[in-house]
Amino acid sequence: MRDLAALALALVATPAGAQTLVPPAATASETTPADELAMLIALGDADDRMTVPVSIGGSGPYDFIVDTGSERTVISRQLAKVLDLQAGPQVRITAMTGTSMAGTVHVPALNVSKLRHEDVTAPALEGFNIGAPGMLGLDVLQGRSVIIDFDRNEMMVTRPGRSDGFSSSGGDIVVYAKSAYGQLIVTNARYHGKRIAVVIDTGSPLTVGNSALRAIMRQPPHPLGVISILSATGGYLYADYTTVDQIEIGGIAFRNVGVAFADAAPFARFGLSDTPALLLGMDSLRLFRRVKIDFKHRSIHFDLPRTPGYRNW
């Protein structure tokens, strides 16, 4: 099975049984800010990451993952220490493996391109677990649009209404969603005619399904093995990695979709424990040329491929 690299607040995946190399912990006297900053840069070098440059105060930019599946913006403890950010209160966060308490830091100002967000209270987690210097969550993304351009391997965060080419391309499909805790949940989705819920999760490298979805399947999905999922908080969740013959979202057919089945904590957080549901990750989103997630208008735009032959299409 292919490696599934670290990408999300909620998700970092590797094949079960594979050895994960963790750098030895350094003591405070052994670790300098320069050493920690070098670690941050290295964490952002993975080829399959989709990030945006983020400036904090007058420092940066740093490559933050845009995570539409996360309610809060997260910063690595290493970067927080480098920037000497002031500690904030403990908060409750939900990751793939469950809910736990985490310390926060106060980010006075955060800039993404020309967009500015002030007074962010961000959970501070280990950089190795989140796989990046930080992640932009729904607290910053609300009222904005996330555009993922797979042709150019770029991701942007913009104000809604900005000209982006979707309206004139002629090849895009628009799907509308409802909101839960700021998260967009698509209800116009089906498995062989049976309605399911879909959450667009740009922070996840792969698509995750819950037990309720598995229970409605006419035949067991084709098993590919077990994978271990390391959450941003450091815990592990085990999932059955399979292929599902068909999923439809807004009339778009996905065939032979790779799905990791596990009752991950976000399903319960979004009220989807008993509803057949998917967290649609980057592996499925990459089937399109571009994807736009418009939080203000609660819509997702899919720009279809120019030519056939895409995997799972």
GUFI-522163 format. One record per residue (C-alpha): residue in one letter; x, y, z. Coordinates in steps of 0.1 Angstrom, whole numbers. Layout:
<r = A&xx = X&yy = Y&zz = Z>
...
This chain:
<r = M&xx = 0&yy = 0&zz = 0>
<r = R&xx = 12&yy = 35&zz = -8>
<r = D&xx = 24&yy = 57&zz = 21>
<r = L&xx = -2&yy = 82&zz = 33>
<r = A&xx = 17&yy = 113&zz = 45>
<r = A&xx = 9&yy = 136&zz = 73>
<r = L&xx = -15&yy = 164&zz = 63>
<r = A&xx = -42&yy = 172&zz = 89>
<r = L&xx = -52&yy = 183&zz = 123>
<r = A&xx = -73&yy = 152&zz = 123>
<r = L&xx = -52&yy = 128&zz = 103>
<r = V&xx = -18&yy = 114&zz = 96>
<r = A&xx = -18&yy = 80&zz = 82>
<r = T&xx = 8&yy = 52&zz = 75>
<r = P&xx = 3&yy = 15&zz = 67>
<r = A&xx = -2&yy = -6&zz = 97>
<r = G&xx = 30&yy = -22&zz = 109>
<r = A&xx = 52&yy = 3&zz = 92>
<r = Q&xx = 79&yy = 18&zz = 113>
<r = T&xx = 74&yy = 55&zz = 120>
<r = L&xx = 107&yy = 73&zz = 127>
<r = V&xx = 103&yy = 99&zz = 154>
<r = P&xx = 133&yy = 122&zz = 161>
<r = P&xx = 146&yy = 118&zz = 197>
<r = A&xx = 133&yy = 143&zz = 221>
<r = A&xx = 157&yy = 171&zz = 230>
<r = T&xx = 160&yy = 188&zz = 263>
<r = A&xx = 155&yy = 225&zz = 266>
<r = S&xx = 192&yy = 231&zz = 269>
<r = E&xx = 199&yy = 211&zz = 238>
<r = T&xx = 173&yy = 228&zz = 216>
<r = T&xx = 178&yy = 263&zz = 203>
<r = P&xx = 152&yy = 284&zz = 185>
<r = A&xx = 173&yy = 280&zz = 153>
<r = D&xx = 172&yy = 242&zz = 156>
<r = E&xx = 134&yy = 243&zz = 161>
<r = L&xx = 129&yy = 266&zz = 131>
<r = A&xx = 149&yy = 242&zz = 109>
<r = M&xx = 126&yy = 214&zz = 121>
<r = L&xx = 96&yy = 235&zz = 110>
<r = I&xx = 110&yy = 241&zz = 76>
<r = A&xx = 117&yy = 204&zz = 71>
<r = L&xx = 82&yy = 194&zz = 81>
<r = G&xx = 68&yy = 216&zz = 53>
<r = D&xx = 88&yy = 199&zz = 25>
<r = A&xx = 65&yy = 169&zz = 18>
<r = D&xx = 54&yy = 168&zz = -18>
<r = D&xx = 18&yy = 160&zz = -11>
<r = R&xx = 11&yy = 190&zz = 12>
<r = M&xx = -13&yy = 218&zz = 1>
<r = T&xx = -3&yy = 249&zz = 21>
<r = V&xx = -6&yy = 286&zz = 21>
<r = P&xx = 20&yy = 311&zz = 33>
<r = V&xx = 10&yy = 327&zz = 67>
<r = S&xx = 27&yy = 356&zz = 84>
<r = I&xx = 24&yy = 360&zz = 122>
<r = G&xx = 31&yy = 396&zz = 132>
<r = G&xx = 62&yy = 406&zz = 113>
<r = S&xx = 75&yy = 370&zz = 111>
<r = G&xx = 72&yy = 344&zz = 83>
<r = P&xx = 57&yy = 335&zz = 61>
<r = Y&xx = 52&yy = 299&zz = 73>
<r = D&xx = 35&yy = 272&zz = 53>
<r = F&xx = 2&yy = 264&zz = 70>
<r = I&xx = -21&yy = 236&zz = 59>
<r = V&xx = -56&yy = 247&zz = 52>
<r = D&xx = -78&yy = 223&zz = 72>
<r = T&xx = -115&yy = 227&zz = 64>
<r = G&xx = -122&yy = 198&zz = 88>
<r = S&xx = -108&yy = 216&zz = 119>
<r = E&xx = -129&yy = 241&zz = 139>
<r = R&xx = -98&yy = 259&zz = 152>
<r = T&xx = -65&yy = 272&zz = 138>
<r = V&xx = -36&yy = 253&zz = 153>
<r = I&xx = 1&yy = 263&zz = 157>
<r = S&xx = 30&yy = 240&zz = 164>
<r = R&xx = 46&yy = 243&zz = 198>
<r = Q&xx = 79&yy = 248&zz = 181>
<r = L&xx = 68&yy = 278&zz = 161>
<r = A&xx = 50&yy = 292&zz = 192>
<r = K&xx = 83&yy = 290&zz = 211>
<r = V&xx = 103&yy = 306&zz = 183>
<r = L&xx = 79&yy = 335&zz = 181>
<r = D&xx = 76&yy = 337&zz = 220>
<r = L&xx = 38&yy = 337&zz = 218>
<r = Q&xx = 20&yy = 343&zz = 251>
<r = A&xx = 3&yy = 313&zz = 266>
<r = G&xx = -35&yy = 312&zz = 267>
<r = P&xx = -62&yy = 291&zz = 284>
<r = Q&xx = -67&yy = 253&zz = 281>
<r = V&xx = -94&yy = 244&zz = 256>
<r = R&xx = -111&yy = 212&zz = 245>
<r = I&xx = -103&yy = 200&zz = 210>
<r = T&xx = -115&yy = 171&zz = 189>
<r = A&xx = -91&yy = 152&zz = 168>
<r = M&xx = -95&yy = 119&zz = 150>
<r = T&xx = -89&yy = 98&zz = 181>
<r = G&xx = -111&yy = 117&zz = 205>
<r = T&xx = -116&yy = 149&zz = 226>
<r = S&xx = -89&yy = 162&zz = 249>
<r = M&xx = -77&yy = 194&zz = 266>
<r = A&xx = -48&yy = 214&zz = 250>
<r = G&xx = -29&yy = 245&zz = 259>
<r = T&xx = -32&yy = 275&zz = 236>
<r = V&xx = -12&yy = 305&zz = 226>
<r = H&xx = -23&yy = 340&zz = 217>
<r = V&xx = -16&yy = 350&zz = 181>
<r = P&xx = -20&yy = 388&zz = 179>
<r = A&xx = -23&yy = 390&zz = 141>
<r = L&xx = -23&yy = 364&zz = 114>
<r = N&xx = -20&yy = 373&zz = 77>
<r = V&xx = -29&yy = 351&zz = 47>
<r = S&xx = -20&yy = 371&zz = 16>
<r = K&xx = -40&yy = 403&zz = 20>
<r = L&xx = -64&yy = 388&zz = 45>
<r = R&xx = -58&yy = 396&zz = 82>
<r = H&xx = -72&yy = 379&zz = 112>
<r = E&xx = -66&yy = 393&zz = 147>
<r = D&xx = -66&yy = 379&zz = 182>
<r = V&xx = -65&yy = 342&zz = 174>
<r = T&xx = -64&yy = 318&zz = 204>
<r = A&xx = -47&yy = 287&zz = 188>
<r = P&xx = -41&yy = 253&zz = 204>
<r = A&xx = -4&yy = 246&zz = 204>
<r = L&xx = 4&yy = 210&zz = 194>
<r = E&xx = 35&yy = 191&zz = 186>
<r = G&xx = 48&yy = 199&zz = 151>
<r = F&xx = 57&yy = 163&zz = 143>
<r = N&xx = 21&yy = 152&zz = 149>
<r = I&xx = 4&yy = 180&zz = 129>
<r = G&xx = 31&yy = 177&zz = 102>
<r = A&xx = 35&yy = 215&zz = 96>
<r = P&xx = 42&yy = 248&zz = 114>
<r = G&xx = 4&yy = 252&zz = 117>
<r = M&xx = -30&yy = 248&zz = 102>
<r = L&xx = -57&yy = 273&zz = 93>
<r = G&xx = -91&yy = 262&zz = 107>
<r = L&xx = -127&yy = 273&zz = 104>
<r = D&xx = -123&yy = 302&zz = 129>
<r = V&xx = -101&yy = 319&zz = 103>
<r = L&xx = -118&yy = 306&zz = 72>
<r = Q&xx = -154&yy = 316&zz = 80>
<r = G&xx = -168&yy = 341&zz = 55>
<r = R&xx = -140&yy = 333&zz = 30>
<r = S&xx = -133&yy = 309&zz = 2>
<r = V&xx = -107&yy = 282&zz = -1>
<r = I&xx = -96&yy = 275&zz = -37>
<r = I&xx = -75&yy = 244&zz = -45>
<r = D&xx = -60&yy = 244&zz = -79>
<r = F&xx = -46&yy = 210&zz = -86>
<r = D&xx = -34&yy = 219&zz = -121>
<r = R&xx = -10&yy = 245&zz = -106>
<r = N&xx = -6&yy = 227&zz = -72>
<r = E&xx = -17&yy = 258&zz = -54>
<r = M&xx = -41&yy = 266&zz = -26>
<r = M&xx = -56&yy = 301&zz = -19>
<r = V&xx = -77&yy = 317&zz = 7>
<r = T&xx = -97&yy = 346&zz = -7>
<r = R&xx = -128&yy = 368&zz = -1>
<r = P&xx = -160&yy = 355&zz = -17>
<r = G&xx = -169&yy = 373&zz = -49>
<r = R&xx = -133&yy = 376&zz = -61>
<r = S&xx = -130&yy = 366&zz = -98>
<r = D&xx = -116&yy = 331&zz = -98>
<r = G&xx = -127&yy = 317&zz = -132>
<r = F&xx = -152&yy = 292&zz = -119>
<r = S&xx = -182&yy = 310&zz = -133>
<r = S&xx = -167&yy = 312&zz = -167>
<r = S&xx = -151&yy = 278&zz = -170>
<r = G&xx = -183&yy = 260&zz = -181>
<r = G&xx = -170&yy = 227&zz = -165>
<r = D&xx = -179&yy = 232&zz = -129>
<r = I&xx = -206&yy = 217&zz = -107>
<r = V&xx = -219&yy = 235&zz = -76>
<r = V&xx = -231&yy = 216&zz = -45>
<r = Y&xx = -247&yy = 234&zz = -16>
<r = A&xx = -243&yy = 224&zz = 21>
<r = K&xx = -257&yy = 230&zz = 56>
<r = S&xx = -235&yy = 242&zz = 84>
<r = A&xx = -226&yy = 225&zz = 117>
<r = Y&xx = -201&yy = 243&zz = 140>
<r = G&xx = -190&yy = 262&zz = 109>
<r = Q&xx = -183&yy = 230&zz = 90>
<r = L&xx = -200&yy = 226&zz = 56>
<r = I&xx = -219&yy = 192&zz = 54>
<r = V&xx = -231&yy = 182&zz = 20>
<r = T&xx = -264&yy = 163&zz = 22>
<r = N&xx = -270&yy = 159&zz = -16>
<r = A&xx = -248&yy = 128&zz = -17>
<r = R&xx = -258&yy = 91&zz = -21>
<r = Y&xx = -245&yy = 56&zz = -21>
<r = H&xx = -266&yy = 35&zz = -46>
<r = G&xx = -295&yy = 59&zz = -41>
<r = K&xx = -292&yy = 60&zz = -3>
<r = R&xx = -286&yy = 94&zz = 11>
<r = I&xx = -253&yy = 100&zz = 29>
<r = A&xx = -236&yy = 131&zz = 44>
<r = V&xx = -202&yy = 143&zz = 31>
<r = V&xx = -178&yy = 167&zz = 49>
<r = I&xx = -151&yy = 183&zz = 27>
<r = D&xx = -119&yy = 178&zz = 47>
<r = T&xx = -89&yy = 194&zz = 30>
<r = G&xx = -67&yy = 186&zz = 60>
<r = S&xx = -71&yy = 148&zz = 55>
<r = P&xx = -49&yy = 130&zz = 30>
<r = L&xx = -75&yy = 103&zz = 25>
<r = T&xx = -112&yy = 97&zz = 27>
<r = V&xx = -127&yy = 84&zz = 59>
<r = G&xx = -161&yy = 66&zz = 63>
<r = N&xx = -181&yy = 57&zz = 95>
<r = S&xx = -197&yy = 25&zz = 105>
<r = A&xx = -232&yy = 37&zz = 96>
<r = L&xx = -220&yy = 41&zz = 60>
<r = R&xx = -205&yy = 6&zz = 60>
<r = A&xx = -237&yy = -9&zz = 74>
<r = I&xx = -258&yy = 3&zz = 44>
<r = M&xx = -235&yy = -12&zz = 17>
<r = R&xx = -251&yy = -39&zz = -4>
<r = Q&xx = -219&yy = -59&zz = -3>
<r = P&xx = -188&yy = -56&zz = 19>
<r = P&xx = -162&yy = -32&zz = 4>
<r = H&xx = -130&yy = -47&zz = -10>
<r = P&xx = -105&yy = -48&zz = 19>
<r = L&xx = -70&yy = -35&zz = 12>
<r = G&xx = -56&yy = -38&zz = 48>
<r = V&xx = -54&yy = -19&zz = 81>
<r = I&xx = -38&yy = 15&zz = 85>
<r = S&xx = -29&yy = 33&zz = 117>
<r = I&xx = -40&yy = 69&zz = 120>
<r = L&xx = -19&yy = 93&zz = 141>
<r = S&xx = -40&yy = 123&zz = 152>
<r = A&xx = -26&yy = 157&zz = 158>
<r = T&xx = -28&yy = 151&zz = 195>
<r = G&xx = -5&yy = 121&zz = 193>
<r = G&xx = -30&yy = 92&zz = 197>
<r = Y&xx = -35&yy = 63&zz = 172>
<r = L&xx = -67&yy = 51&zz = 155>
<r = Y&xx = -68&yy = 20&zz = 134>
<r = A&xx = -90&yy = 19&zz = 103>
<r = D&xx = -99&yy = -7&zz = 76>
<r = Y&xx = -87&yy = 7&zz = 43>
<r = T&xx = -111&yy = -5&zz = 15>
<r = T&xx = -125&yy = 5&zz = -19>
<r = V&xx = -161&yy = 14&zz = -23>
<r = D&xx = -177&yy = 8&zz = -57>
<r = Q&xx = -196&yy = 41&zz = -61>
<r = I&xx = -203&yy = 74&zz = -43>
<r = E&xx = -224&yy = 103&zz = -58>
<r = I&xx = -220&yy = 139&zz = -47>
<r = G&xx = -243&yy = 164&zz = -64>
<r = G&xx = -246&yy = 141&zz = -94>
<r = I&xx = -209&yy = 135&zz = -96>
<r = A&xx = -200&yy = 98&zz = -96>
<r = F&xx = -169&yy = 86&zz = -78>
<r = R&xx = -161&yy = 50&zz = -86>
<r = N&xx = -138&yy = 26&zz = -67>
<r = V&xx = -132&yy = 52&zz = -40>
<r = G&xx = -105&yy = 44&zz = -14>
<r = V&xx = -121&yy = 48&zz = 20>
<r = A&xx = -106&yy = 42&zz = 55>
<r = F&xx = -134&yy = 30&zz = 78>
<r = A&xx = -133&yy = 41&zz = 114>
<r = D&xx = -156&yy = 58&zz = 138>
<r = A&xx = -134&yy = 88&zz = 141>
<r = A&xx = -144&yy = 115&zz = 167>
<r = P&xx = -153&yy = 142&zz = 142>
<r = F&xx = -183&yy = 122&zz = 131>
<r = A&xx = -198&yy = 125&zz = 166>
<r = R&xx = -188&yy = 161&zz = 168>
<r = F&xx = -207&yy = 170&zz = 137>
<r = G&xx = -238&yy = 149&zz = 148>
<r = L&xx = -231&yy = 122&zz = 122>
<r = S&xx = -225&yy = 91&zz = 144>
<r = D&xx = -257&yy = 74&zz = 132>
<r = T&xx = -258&yy = 90&zz = 97>
<r = P&xx = -239&yy = 73&zz = 69>
<r = A&xx = -211&yy = 98&zz = 63>
<r = L&xx = -177&yy = 105&zz = 47>
<r = L&xx = -149&yy = 129&zz = 54>
<r = L&xx = -139&yy = 135&zz = 18>
<r = G&xx = -101&yy = 139&zz = 18>
<r = M&xx = -75&yy = 151&zz = -6>
<r = D&xx = -72&yy = 118&zz = -24>
<r = S&xx = -107&yy = 122&zz = -37>
<r = L&xx = -105&yy = 159&zz = -42>
<r = R&xx = -75&yy = 155&zz = -64>
<r = L&xx = -97&yy = 139&zz = -91>
<r = F&xx = -108&yy = 174&zz = -101>
<r = R&xx = -89&yy = 203&zz = -117>
<r = R&xx = -99&yy = 227&zz = -90>
<r = V&xx = -122&yy = 228&zz = -60>
<r = K&xx = -136&yy = 259&zz = -43>
<r = I&xx = -152&yy = 259&zz = -9>
<r = D&xx = -172&yy = 290&zz = -3>
<r = F&xx = -180&yy = 293&zz = 34>
<r = K&xx = -201&yy = 325&zz = 31>
<r = H&xx = -225&yy = 310&zz = 6>
<r = R&xx = -222&yy = 274&zz = 19>
<r = S&xx = -213&yy = 260&zz = -15>
<r = I&xx = -186&yy = 237&zz = -30>
<r = H&xx = -176&yy = 241&zz = -66>
<r = F&xx = -160&yy = 212&zz = -85>
<r = D&xx = -141&yy = 220&zz = -117>
<r = L&xx = -143&yy = 188&zz = -137>
<r = P&xx = -112&yy = 173&zz = -155>
<r = R&xx = -106&yy = 183&zz = -191>
<r = T&xx = -101&yy = 147&zz = -202>
<r = P&xx = -112&yy = 112&zz = -189>
<r = G&xx = -88&yy = 87&zz = -173>
<r = Y&xx = -86&yy = 101&zz = -137>
<r = R&xx = -82&yy = 74&zz = -111>
<r = N&xx = -115&yy = 65&zz = -93>
<r = W&xx = -134&yy = 87&zz = -117>
